[in-house]
Amino acid sequence: MFKLLKIEWLKIKNYKTFIIISSFFALGVVTSNYIVFSTFKNIVNKANTGGLVSKFNPYDFSYTWQTTSYTTGFLLMLPALLLIILVTNEFTFRTNRQNILDGWSREQFVNVKLMLAVIAAIVSTLLVLITAVSFGLASGTSFSLNGFSHVGFFFLKALSYDLIAVLISVWIRRTGFAIGIYFIYLGAENIISQLLDVWSIKLRSGGIADLGSMGDYLPMNASDGLLTFPDNPLKSLAKSNLPTDYTWLVITLALIYVLLFYWFSRRRILKTDL
């Protein structure tokens, strides 16, 4: 596998699209978290609330893991976009067939593509770790691992986004269509998720049932639902009206979806013509 990954690296290391999107993602992680950090430091905590809301720094070490994971989660479409381009290029330029002619098996080919998704998720998570520590130190608070589990939730979300990108790529095989389908599906699922969440609130407020946030039970929103902004005075004011968070159920569904994305991607490559 290491030899195959080395070949993949030789393919992409000088590829301008890879360099540009990777750079934008890395820059975006730092910039987006700095904006949140600066907003709370210079605007929110300096606002005159009459004592109704106490000062809150989401990058104290008690919160930095959760805040950085949550904020960076909005940028995970960039690695997914890159994976779509890299995988569909194999079909566009027929390099997938050339790999097979050069002695690769179908299983080796699909395993490398799936491993790229895993590596992208790992690299994204490492970037979150570095950023979280940096802003935690900048907050001037003592080191803490409180909320570190959210880094694991971030990895699960990154893996979900990357694997569904690979799945769509091996099914559609054309870059433009695959990117379009990915973003259309993402938008459609988010709309459906919002509608389900509103229904969940109505069911609870009406005393009918507390089914949790049903929008979090959808494929991409399952991992999304695990990442939330840290509890704070403003959030607590509204939380009493929201459905119960069934975290164990959302984690289970997210893991099941990851396995399904993986299985369907492998099946597509192994069972269809290249």
Order of alpha helices (4+ residues) and beta strands (2+ residues): alpha-alpha-alpha-alpha-alpha-alpha-alpha-alpha-alpha-alpha-alpha
